[in-house]
Amino acid sequence: MPLLDELLFLLTLFAALGCGVMAGLFFAFSNFVMKALARLHPESGIAAMQSINVAVLNPLFLSLFLGTAAACLLLVIYSLTRWQSSGTLCIVAGSGLYLLGNFVVTIACNVPRNDALARVDASNSETVGTWRDYVLSWTRWNHVRTITALAAAALLTIALCQLRTVG
C-alpha cells in the first residue's frame, strides 16, 4: 500500500476510534449521569456538575476530543483531493458529522451552558429552575453529540473497510 494510502488509513482509524470513544462518553452522560445528577437536590446537582466541568478539562480528554476533530478536519481536506476514490464519501460524511455534531455543538451549545452554570451559586436555594432548565437543555444537545459521534464512528469504520478492500 502506498505511503499516502497507509497514512489515510491510519488517520481514518484514529478518527473512527476517537468518534467511538466520544460516543461512549456522551452516551454515558445521556443515559445515566445526567439522570443521576437530576435526582439530586439542585444545590448538590449543580455542585457536582460544576466539578465535572472542571475535571473534564484535562490533557487526556482534550487530546482525544480535539485530536479527533483535527483528524476529521484533515480527512475532509485530503478527501477533497481524492473525491472519486473508494471510501471518500464515508470519510467526508463521518468527519463532517463529528465536526458539526460534536465539535461545533460542544462549542456553541454545551460549553456556554457549562459557563453559565459555573457562575451559579450552588448554595442558593433559588436555583431549582436554573438547574432543571440546564439539565434539560444540556442533555438534549448531548443526545445530538451521542448520535452524531456514533454515526461518525460507523461511517468512518465503513470507510476503513472500503479503503482496506481497495488497498
Residue pairs with C-beta under 8 A, 6 or more apart in sequence:
1 9
1 167
5 163
5 167
6 167
8 75
8 78
8 163
9 160
9 163
9 164
9 167
11 71
11 74
11 75
11 78
12 75
12 87
12 91
12 156
12 159
12 160
12 163
13 160
14 67
14 68
14 71
15 68
15 71
15 72
15 75
15 94
15 95
15 98
15 152
15 156
16 94
16 153
16 156
16 157
16 159
16 160
17 153
18 64
18 67
18 68
18 71
18 98
19 68
19 72
19 94
19 98
19 102
19 149
19 150
19 152
19 153
19 156
20 149
20 150
20 153
21 64
22 64
22 65
22 68
22 98
22 102
22 145
22 149
23 146
23 149
23 150
23 152
23 153
26 102
26 142
26 145
26 146
26 149
27 146
27 150
29 139
29 142
29 146
30 139
30 142
30 143
30 146
34 135
34 138
34 139
34 142
37 45
37 48
37 49
37 135
38 45
38 132
38 135
39 45
40 48
42 127
42 128
42 130
42 131
42 132
43 122
43 123
43 124
43 125
43 127
44 122
45 131
45 135
46 117
46 120
46 122
46 127
46 130
46 131
46 134
47 122
49 114
49 117
49 134
50 117
50 118
50 120
50 122
53 114
53 117
53 118
65 102
65 103
65 106
68 98
68 102
69 98
69 99
69 102
69 103
71 95
72 94
72 95
72 96
72 98
72 99
72 103
72 152
73 95
73 99
75 91
75 92
75 95
76 91
76 92
76 95
76 96
76 99
79 88
79 91
79 92
79 95
82 88
85 166
86 162
86 163
86 165
86 166
87 158
87 159
87 160
87 162
87 163
87 166
88 159
90 155
90 156
90 158
90 159
90 162
91 155
91 156
91 159
93 155
94 151
94 152
94 153
94 154
94 155
94 156
94 158
94 159
95 152
95 156
97 148
97 149
97 151
97 152
97 155
98 148
98 149
98 152
100 148
101 144
101 145
101 147
101 148
101 149
101 151
101 152
102 145
102 148
102 149
102 152
105 141
105 144
105 145
105 148
106 145
109 141
109 144
110 138
110 141
110 142
110 145
113 134
113 137
113 138
113 141
114 138
116 134
117 130
117 134
120 127
120 130
120 131
121 127
